Amino acid sequence: MPSQTPLKTTTSALDGETPGVSLKNYHCLPCNTSFVSLSELKKHNANNHNSINKCKSTQRPTDTRTRSSVKNQPGLNSSSSYHCLQCDKSFKNQYLFKRHNTSIHGCNTCNVCGKQFTKRHNFKRHMKRHVNTKHFACDYCKATFKEKGNLTRHERIHTGDKRYMCQFCDYSAYYIAEVNDHERKHIGNYRYSCEPCNKGFNSPQNLESHNISVHGAEPHKCELCEKSYTSKRSYKLHLLSHNPNYIPEQKFQCETCGKTFTSAIVLRRHMVLHLAVKPFECDQCGKRLSYKRSLEDHIKTHTGERPAVCKVCSKAFARGYLATHMRSHTGAKPFTCTTCDKSFTQRSTLVIHQRSHTGLRPYQCPTCSKDFVTKTLLKYHQKVHLK
């Protein structure tokens, strides 16, 4: 074989060059030009890309990455394939290099107010505050917003989607903060209250401890290993150690329809539906309803008011019905039976279906005492007695 003439190379360790290797292992990221030595790459960067490597707001170097493709090549140290041009440090992988570049040479500084950020996504979010462009427009009132999440929350006003409800009364709101403020009227500044004495607490753990020490409530004791916990939350977490598929028991059950709840407060609120006395009466037709919100929705059937419009088919609905209607377009069935896994678009349909498993028939004919699964079937049956 003919002899090869070796390339002339420098052995300067400061330049980061390696003798006896002819490959151009140092690459410029902005223009993809390759160089034999790190010193040549530095010189090239200084002459051609100096403005790119300067942060406009702080005049500090930022994007000064160079990668040396030296893996699997003899005579080269593949463990240091990422080099920082600012301080000549080398790194084994891109993650370590990026972390160094952000923390040491980072340029996440706002050029408007001077605020600095260690994470790029926080910096980008902050910069939106200084930009007047609002890309997200409401289809109902043409209001504009900088972020899509703000638009989504705003549109609830038009669709009537008051998804957040007070756990003590029938109050509902578009935003969780409004419900939190409202609930303080019931329990002061505390989110958790003791039912026997109405004392308020900041956390469920403090409420549990109060019930045990003051009212003599039994601590939560594991039947499998005899361990006891003052906090119900800690007790449930412990049960998972015995059975990862453990489902917390819903021990508050409605005697009328069989529906179960996780707290006595929610059960009492539900029981209003079964009471003979319905405090809210419609002025136009005399129909009585259990909740004020239900009355407001009912009145719209007389006035014809339908403020919520479907974007898909342009049908209009009263408050609260648009979300249910949209499932006819999306095919979503969020309510699933825990017995047979069958899914439904509405919770009310699920409740009726579950009676096929429990055998519950909560509606009784006052004439013949025959029981029925739904109120509609009862009314249909009662026509037999009118003939």
VENCORLIN-V257516 format. One record per pair of residues at least 12 apart in sequence whose ideal C-beta (glycine too) atoms are under 7 Angstrom apart, sorted by the first residue. I is the first residue (numbers start at 1). J is the second residue. Records with the same first field share a line. If there is no record, write none. Layout:
I: J  J
This chain:
6: 20
7: 22
15: 37  38  39
16: 37  38
17: 36  37  38
18: 75  76
20: 75
21: 75  76
23: 73
24: 36
25: 68  69  70
26: 38  41  66  68
27: 66  67
28: 41  44  45
29: 65  66
30: 49  52
38: 83
41: 66
42: 85
45: 85
55: 107  109
56: 111
57: 107  109  110  111
58: 107  109
60: 105  107
61: 86  105
62: 105  107
64: 84  85  86  105
65: 97  101
66: 83  85
67: 81  82
68: 81  83
79: 92
80: 92
82: 94  97
84: 97  100  101
86: 105
102: 118
103: 118
106: 118
108: 120  123
110: 126  127
112: 130
128: 146
134: 146
136: 148  151
138: 151  154  155
139: 311
140: 155  158
153: 175
156: 174
157: 174
158: 307  308
159: 308  322  323
160: 307  308  319  320  322
161: 174  323
162: 174
164: 176  179
165: 179
166: 179  182  183
167: 183  265  266
168: 183  186  265
170: 291  292  293
172: 293
187: 200
188: 200
190: 202
192: 204  207
194: 207  210  211
195: 264
196: 215
204: 232  233
205: 231  233
208: 230  231  232
209: 230
212: 230
220: 232  235
222: 238  239
224: 242
236: 248
250: 262
252: 264  267
254: 267  270  271
256: 274  362
257: 360  362
258: 358  360
259: 351
272: 290
273: 290
278: 290
280: 292  295
282: 295  298  299
284: 302
297: 318  319  320
300: 318
305: 318
306: 318
307: 319
308: 321  322
310: 322  325  326
312: 329
324: 345  346
327: 345
333: 345
335: 347  350
337: 350  353  354
339: 357
352: 373  374
355: 373
361: 373
363: 375  378
365: 378  381  382
367: 385
